[in-house]
Amino acid sequence: MANQLRSEQHAYEYMLGRCRTERRATLARKLEAAPVTLEGGVPPAYLRVRDEAMHTLGVPVYFLHGVHDYTCTYAEASTYFDRLTAPLKGFYTFSESAHSPMFEEPDKVMTILREDMLHGTNRLADRT
């Protein structure tokens, strides 16, 4: 995470845009009442509505996990993934990686980013 406040601001803008597009007026009003800005930061009222908005709008979940990872083991990540409920999820196994597939198998990561994540699909996932 390079800048948490910027990330929250982007999340806020995304959720507000989706609420407007999907005509979820009540949720949009709650977000509009608690804007996240670089100057004002993250208001407590936004934190109270953020989870509701994320769950209402749906959250894609992508796990890119190396089988040799013992920082966060493959078995534990796999078990956690299986328990998650999300409108879209994908578990991608990296057989030549440990904790950093993006450095250990960068070509495969880029393929997944380009072909699945950018298109909101999970066609290349080992499990969904």
N, C-alpha and C positions, 0 to 999 in steps of 0.2 A: 504494500500500500504506500504509494508515494505521498498522497495528500488526502487524508480522511475527510476533511471539510469539503474539498472539491468533489470527492466521490459521493458524499451525501447530497451535495447540490445537484449533481447529475442524476442521482436516483430520484430526488424530489421532482426535477423537471420531467423525467421519464414518466413517473407515476401520475403527475398532474396531466401530462399530455394524453396518457392512456385513459384517464378518467374522463377527460373531455371528449375524446374520440368515441369512447364506449357509452357516453351519456350517463355517467355515474355522478350526477349532480351533487348529491349529498356528500360523497367522498371527496369530490373536487373542492367543494366549499371548505371542508375541514382542512385540506392541504393548503388552499389559498389563504386561510386564516393563520397559517404558521409557516411562512416561506423560509427556506434555507438560503442564506446569502453568504458571500464571502465576508461581508462587512458585519452582518448580524449574527452569524454563526448558526448553530442548530438549536432552535427553540424547543423547550420541553414539550410544548403542544404538538410539535411535529413528531417527536419521539413516541408520543402516545398514539398517533394515527399511522405511523410508518408500517408497523406490522400488519395492521388491518388492511392497509392498501396493498402491501406486497402479497398477502395471502389472497385477497380478493382478485387481484389482477393476474395472479399466477407467477411462479418463479421457476425458470429453467435451472436444472442442476446438472452440472458436468463434472465428473471426477476423472482426472488424468492421473493414474497411479502406477508407480513402478513396483514390480513384484519383489524387488530386493530392498524395499523401503522398510527400515526398522526404526525410523523416527516416528512415523505413524504407519503401523504395519498394514500390509495389504489385507490381511484377514480382518482387522478391525475396520478399515475403510470400507471393505466389501459388506460387512455386516451392517454398518451404519447406512450405507447406500440402500440396501434392501429394505430398511425400515422407513426410508423417506417416502413421502407422498408428494408428488409434484406433477403438474400437467405435462412436463417434458423432462426426462432424465436420461442420462447416458453415462455408463461406466466404461472407461477406455483403459485397457491393460497394456503396460509397457514392459515387455519381457526382458529388455536389456537395461533397465533403469532402476534406480533406488529412489531417493527423495526428490530428484530434480529432472523429470522427464524432458522438460523444455531445454535443458542443456545436454542431456545424455542421448536423447532421440529427437532432435529438433525438427527433422524432416517430417516425422510422423505427427508431431504436435502441430506443425503448420498445416498439414493436410486436414487434420481434424478441425482446426480453426476455420480454414477456408471452406471446407465442404459441409461441415455440420453446424458449428456454432454460429457462423455468420448468416446461415440460412434458417436457423431455428429448427434443426432436425437432429436426429440421433442415428442416422443410417449406418455410420461406421462404428457405433458402440458395440462392445462385447455383450453388454447387458443393458436392458432398459427398464 
